[in-house]
Amino acid sequence: MIGFDGKQECYRSDGRSGYSVHTFSLVACDLATGEAGIAVASKFLAVGAIVPWALPNVGVLALQANVDVAHGPRGLDLMRGGCSASEAIGLLLHEDVGGPGRQIAAVDSKGRAAAYTGEACSGWAGHRVGATYSCQGNLLAGDMVVSAMAREFERSEGDLSLRLLAGLSAADAAGGDRRGKQSAALLVVGKGRGYGGGDQRINLRVDDSPEPVAELIRLHQLHMLYFGTSPAIDRLQLQGVTLERLQRIMREVGTYSGAITGLMDRDTLDQLEHFVNAENFEMRVNFEDQTIDRPAYEHLVARFLA
C-alpha cells in the first residue's frame, strides 16, 4: 500500500488534468449468484457518477483519486475479452502518464481481485485485496478505514449488497474520507437479476447528504421492500383475512367500494391490481397464483390500518 500527504499534480492518459475523486470503496463478486458490485462513499458530489463501473458476467471496477473516466468502459471491455482483473488494470496503466495519481480496483467474473494505488495518491492511501474482493481508498483518516472495511465484509452474511453495505458502513465508522461526508452509491449487477429481468439488480445513489452512508442503507432497505423476493413459505394467499384487510385498505384510500368479503371477485381483482401498481408493489404480488409476499403485505397493513 502506498500513500503520503501533500498536494500532487496528476494527469489523465491524454495529458490533461483528471477528476480528483478522494474516496473509499469496496468491489466484490459473489461466485454463487454471479453478481458483482461496488459500494463507495466520499466527500465529493455524486460519487456514484464517477467511481463505479460494472457489467454482469464481466466484472466490476472502481476508479478513484485522479480519475480518467475512459478507464471505466475500457477496463470492462478488457475483462469481457478475457483479461483478468490484474491484467486489465495493467493494460489500463500501460503508458498512462497519469498512472502515479490513479487508484483502480477490479474484480473479474471468476472472482480474481486486484488493485493499484499510485505513489502520487494523497494519503492516507492504499488497498487490501482478498478472495473475491478489494477494499481501497485515498485521503482517508488512516489505514484503519480499509482494515475495518475488509474485516466487516469478510465476516458479514447475507447477499452481496448487504455485505458491501456492511463493509462501507464499517469504513465510515472508522473515519472514512478525512475531509468529511457528502455522497455514497451502491451498484450491483447480475444477468437477469434486476427489475423486469434486467441486469442492474441494485443501482442506488445518495448525491448530497450529511450522512450519505446511513441514507444509502435506508434506500437499500426500501429497495428490498419493493423489489426483493420471498421464499414460497413467506407468500400469503390472497384470500380470507389477508384479502379482507387489503379490501379495507383499498376502501381507506378510496379505490374500492365493494363488500369486505375476503373473496377474490372480479371487482376486487381489478382494483387490487390498480392499487398494487400505485404502491409500486407489482414485483411483490403474483396474480396468477394469487399470492402476496409477506413483507409487502405487512408494510401495507402497518401503513394503512395501524
C-alpha positions as CSV (number, residue, x, y, z in Angstrom):
1,M,0.0,0.0,0.0
2,I,1.3,3.4,-1.0
3,G,0.3,6.8,0.3
4,F,1.6,10.1,1.6
5,D,0.3,13.6,2.4
6,G,0.7,16.7,0.2
7,K,-0.9,18.2,-2.9
8,Q,0.1,16.3,-6.1
9,E,-0.4,17.3,-9.7
10,C,-1.6,14.2,-11.7
11,Y,-2.7,13.8,-15.3
12,R,-5.1,11.9,-17.5
13,S,-3.7,9.5,-20.0
14,D,-4.1,12.2,-22.6
15,G,-2.1,14.6,-20.5
16,R,-5.0,16.7,-19.2
17,S,-5.8,17.1,-15.5
18,G,-8.1,14.4,-14.2
19,Y,-11.0,14.3,-11.8
20,S,-9.8,14.3,-8.2
21,V,-12.1,11.7,-6.5
22,H,-10.9,11.1,-3.0
23,T,-12.9,8.3,-1.6
24,F,-13.2,4.8,-0.2
25,S,-14.8,1.8,-1.9
26,L,-15.4,-1.9,-1.8
27,V,-15.6,-4.0,-5.0
28,A,-16.6,-7.7,-4.9
29,C,-18.4,-10.5,-6.6
30,D,-20.5,-13.5,-5.4
31,L,-19.5,-16.6,-7.4
32,A,-22.6,-18.4,-6.2
33,T,-25.1,-15.9,-7.7
34,G,-22.9,-14.4,-10.4
35,E,-23.4,-10.9,-9.1
36,A,-20.7,-8.2,-9.0
37,G,-20.9,-4.9,-7.2
38,I,-19.4,-1.9,-5.6
39,A,-20.2,0.3,-2.6
40,V,-18.5,3.7,-2.4
41,A,-18.6,6.9,-0.3
42,S,-16.8,10.2,-0.4
43,K,-16.7,13.9,0.4
44,F,-17.5,14.5,-3.3
45,L,-20.7,15.4,-5.0
46,A,-22.4,12.4,-6.7
47,V,-19.5,10.0,-6.3
48,G,-21.7,7.3,-7.9
49,A,-21.5,9.1,-11.2
50,I,-17.7,8.7,-11.5
51,V,-16.3,5.8,-9.5
52,P,-18.5,2.6,-10.1
53,W,-18.3,0.6,-13.3
54,A,-19.8,-2.9,-13.6
55,L,-21.3,-5.4,-16.1
56,P,-22.9,-8.8,-15.5
57,N,-20.7,-11.8,-16.3
58,V,-17.8,-9.4,-16.8
59,G,-16.8,-7.7,-13.5
60,V,-16.6,-4.5,-11.6
61,L,-14.2,-1.6,-11.3
62,A,-13.6,1.3,-9.0
63,L,-11.9,4.4,-10.4
64,Q,-10.5,6.7,-7.7
65,A,-8.0,9.5,-6.9
66,N,-7.2,11.3,-10.2
67,V,-9.7,9.6,-12.5
68,D,-9.6,9.0,-16.2
69,V,-13.2,8.1,-16.8
70,A,-12.3,6.4,-20.1
71,H,-10.7,3.6,-17.9
72,G,-14.2,2.5,-16.9
73,P,-15.6,1.2,-20.2
74,R,-12.1,0.3,-21.4
75,G,-11.5,-1.8,-18.3
76,L,-14.8,-3.6,-18.7
77,D,-14.0,-4.3,-22.3
78,L,-10.7,-5.8,-21.4
79,M,-12.3,-8.2,-18.8
80,R,-15.1,-9.1,-21.2
81,G,-12.3,-10.0,-23.7
82,G,-10.8,-12.5,-21.3
83,C,-8.3,-10.4,-19.2
84,S,-8.1,-11.0,-15.5
85,A,-8.7,-8.1,-13.2
86,S,-4.9,-7.7,-12.7
87,E,-4.2,-7.8,-16.4
88,A,-6.9,-5.3,-17.1
89,I,-5.5,-2.8,-14.6
90,G,-2.0,-3.3,-16.0
91,L,-3.2,-2.6,-19.6
92,L,-5.1,0.5,-18.4
93,L,-2.0,1.9,-16.8
94,H,0.4,0.9,-19.6
95,E,1.8,4.2,-21.0
96,D,-0.7,6.2,-18.8
97,V,1.3,9.3,-17.9
98,G,-1.2,9.9,-15.1
99,G,-0.6,6.4,-13.6
100,P,1.0,7.6,-10.4
101,G,-2.1,9.6,-9.5
102,R,-4.6,6.8,-10.2
103,Q,-6.2,4.3,-7.8
104,I,-8.0,1.5,-9.6
105,A,-9.5,-1.7,-8.2
106,A,-11.3,-4.6,-10.1
107,V,-12.8,-8.0,-9.6
108,D,-13.5,-10.1,-12.7
109,S,-16.3,-12.7,-13.2
110,K,-14.0,-15.5,-11.9
111,G,-13.6,-13.7,-8.6
112,R,-10.0,-12.6,-9.2
113,A,-9.4,-9.3,-7.5
114,A,-6.7,-6.8,-8.0
115,A,-5.9,-3.2,-7.1
116,Y,-3.4,-0.4,-7.7
117,T,-2.6,2.7,-5.7
118,G,-0.3,5.1,-7.4
119,E,2.5,6.7,-5.4
120,A,1.1,10.2,-6.1
121,C,-2.3,9.5,-4.4
122,S,-2.9,11.7,-1.5
123,G,-2.5,10.0,1.9
124,W,-3.5,8.0,3.6
125,A,-3.9,5.9,0.5
126,G,-3.9,2.2,0.0
127,H,-5.8,-1.0,-0.7
128,R,-6.3,-4.5,0.6
129,V,-7.2,-7.4,-1.7
130,G,-8.9,-10.5,-0.5
131,A,-10.7,-13.5,-2.0
132,T,-13.3,-12.1,-4.5
133,Y,-13.0,-8.5,-3.1
134,S,-10.8,-5.5,-2.9
135,C,-11.0,-2.5,-0.4
136,Q,-9.3,0.8,-1.3
137,G,-9.3,4.5,-0.5
138,N,-7.3,7.7,-0.6
139,L,-7.2,10.8,1.5
140,L,-8.5,8.6,4.3
141,A,-8.4,9.1,8.1
142,G,-5.9,6.2,8.2
143,D,-5.2,2.6,7.4
144,M,-7.9,1.5,9.9
145,V,-10.6,2.6,7.4
146,V,-9.6,0.0,4.8
147,S,-8.9,-2.6,7.5
148,A,-12.3,-2.2,9.0
149,M,-14.0,-2.4,5.6
150,A,-12.2,-5.6,4.7
151,R,-12.8,-7.2,8.2
152,E,-16.5,-6.4,8.2
153,F,-17.0,-7.7,4.6
154,E,-15.3,-10.9,5.4
155,R,-17.4,-11.7,8.5
156,S,-20.7,-10.4,7.3
157,E,-23.5,-12.6,6.0
158,G,-26.4,-12.2,3.5
159,D,-26.5,-11.3,-0.1
160,L,-23.7,-9.3,-1.8
161,S,-25.5,-6.0,-1.4
162,L,-25.8,-6.4,2.3
163,R,-22.1,-7.4,2.7
164,L,-21.0,-4.4,0.6
165,L,-23.0,-2.1,2.8
166,A,-21.7,-3.7,5.9
167,G,-18.1,-3.1,4.8
168,L,-18.9,0.5,3.7
169,S,-20.6,1.3,7.0
170,A,-17.6,0.0,9.0
171,A,-15.2,2.1,6.9
172,D,-17.4,5.1,7.5
173,A,-17.5,4.5,11.3
174,A,-13.7,4.1,11.2
175,G,-13.2,7.6,9.9
176,G,-13.7,7.3,6.1
177,D,-12.8,10.3,4.0
178,R,-10.8,12.6,6.3
179,R,-12.4,15.7,4.7
180,G,-15.9,14.6,5.7
181,K,-19.1,13.2,4.1
182,Q,-21.2,14.0,1.1
183,S,-22.2,11.2,-1.2
184,A,-22.4,7.4,-1.5
185,A,-23.5,4.8,-4.0
186,L,-24.3,1.1,-4.4
187,L,-24.2,-0.8,-7.7
188,V,-24.9,-4.5,-8.0
189,V,-25.3,-6.3,-11.3
190,G,-26.3,-9.8,-12.3
191,K,-27.5,-11.3,-15.5
192,G,-31.3,-11.2,-15.5
193,R,-31.4,-10.5,-11.7
194,G,-32.8,-6.9,-11.9
195,Y,-36.2,-5.3,-12.3
196,G,-38.1,-6.8,-15.2
197,G,-35.3,-9.2,-16.0
198,G,-32.7,-6.5,-16.4
199,D,-29.1,-6.8,-15.3
200,Q,-28.9,-4.0,-12.8
201,R,-30.1,-5.6,-9.6
202,I,-29.5,-2.5,-7.5
203,N,-28.4,1.0,-8.5
204,L,-28.8,3.5,-5.7
205,R,-27.1,6.9,-5.2
206,V,-27.1,9.5,-2.5
207,D,-25.6,12.5,-4.2
208,D,-25.5,15.1,-1.4
209,S,-26.3,14.3,2.3
210,P,-24.7,15.0,5.7
211,E,-24.9,11.2,6.3
212,P,-24.7,9.6,2.9
213,V,-23.9,6.0,4.1
214,A,-26.8,5.9,6.5
215,E,-29.1,7.3,3.8
216,L,-27.8,4.7,1.3
217,I,-28.7,1.9,3.8
218,R,-32.2,3.4,4.2
219,L,-32.6,3.4,0.4
220,H,-31.4,-0.2,0.2
221,Q,-34.0,-1.2,2.8
222,L,-36.7,0.4,0.6
223,H,-35.3,-1.3,-2.5
224,M,-35.5,-4.7,-0.8
225,L,-39.0,-4.0,0.4
226,Y,-40.3,-3.1,-3.1
227,F,-38.1,-5.4,-5.3
228,G,-37.0,-8.2,-3.0
229,T,-38.2,-11.8,-3.3
230,S,-39.7,-14.0,-0.7
231,P,-39.5,-17.8,-0.4
232,A,-42.6,-19.8,-1.0
233,I,-43.2,-20.3,2.7
234,D,-43.4,-16.5,3.1
235,R,-46.1,-15.9,0.4
236,L,-49.6,-15.3,1.6
237,Q,-52.7,-16.4,-0.4
238,L,-55.0,-13.5,-1.4
239,Q,-58.0,-14.9,0.4
240,G,-59.6,-14.8,3.8
241,V,-58.3,-12.4,6.5
242,T,-55.4,-11.4,4.2
243,L,-57.7,-10.3,1.4
244,E,-60.2,-8.7,3.8
245,R,-57.5,-6.4,5.2
246,L,-56.4,-5.5,1.7
247,Q,-60.1,-4.7,0.8
248,R,-60.3,-2.5,3.9
249,I,-57.1,-0.7,2.9
250,M,-58.4,-0.1,-0.6
251,R,-61.6,1.3,0.9
252,E,-59.4,3.6,3.1
253,V,-57.7,5.1,0.1
254,G,-60.8,5.3,-2.0
255,T,-60.0,2.8,-4.7
256,Y,-62.6,0.1,-3.7
257,S,-66.3,0.4,-2.8
258,G,-67.2,-3.3,-2.7
259,A,-68.0,-5.6,0.2
260,I,-65.4,-6.8,2.7
261,T,-65.7,-10.5,1.9
262,G,-62.2,-11.9,1.7
263,L,-63.2,-13.4,-1.6
264,M,-61.4,-12.6,-4.9
265,D,-64.2,-11.4,-7.2
266,R,-63.7,-9.5,-10.5
267,D,-64.0,-6.1,-8.9
268,T,-61.6,-6.9,-6.1
269,L,-59.1,-8.3,-8.6
270,D,-59.3,-5.2,-10.9
271,Q,-59.0,-2.7,-8.0
272,L,-56.2,-4.7,-6.3
273,E,-54.1,-4.7,-9.5
274,H,-54.6,-0.9,-9.7
275,F,-53.7,-0.4,-6.0
276,V,-50.6,-2.6,-6.1
277,N,-49.2,-0.8,-9.1
278,A,-49.9,2.6,-7.5
279,E,-48.0,1.5,-4.4
280,N,-45.1,0.1,-6.5
281,F,-45.5,-3.5,-5.2
282,E,-46.1,-5.1,-8.6
283,M,-43.0,-7.2,-8.0
284,R,-44.4,-8.5,-4.7
285,V,-47.8,-9.7,-5.9
286,N,-48.4,-12.7,-8.2
287,F,-51.9,-12.5,-9.6
288,E,-51.5,-15.9,-11.4
289,D,-51.3,-17.9,-8.2
290,Q,-52.9,-15.0,-6.2
291,T,-50.2,-14.5,-3.6
292,I,-48.6,-11.5,-1.9
293,D,-45.1,-11.5,-0.3
294,R,-45.4,-11.2,3.5
295,P,-43.1,-8.1,3.8
296,A,-45.2,-6.1,1.3
297,Y,-48.4,-7.2,3.0
298,E,-47.2,-6.3,6.5
299,H,-45.9,-2.9,5.3
300,L,-49.3,-2.1,3.8
301,V,-51.2,-3.2,6.9
302,A,-48.9,-1.2,9.2
303,R,-49.2,1.9,7.0
304,F,-52.9,2.0,6.4
305,L,-54.5,0.0,9.3
306,A,-52.3,0.6,12.3
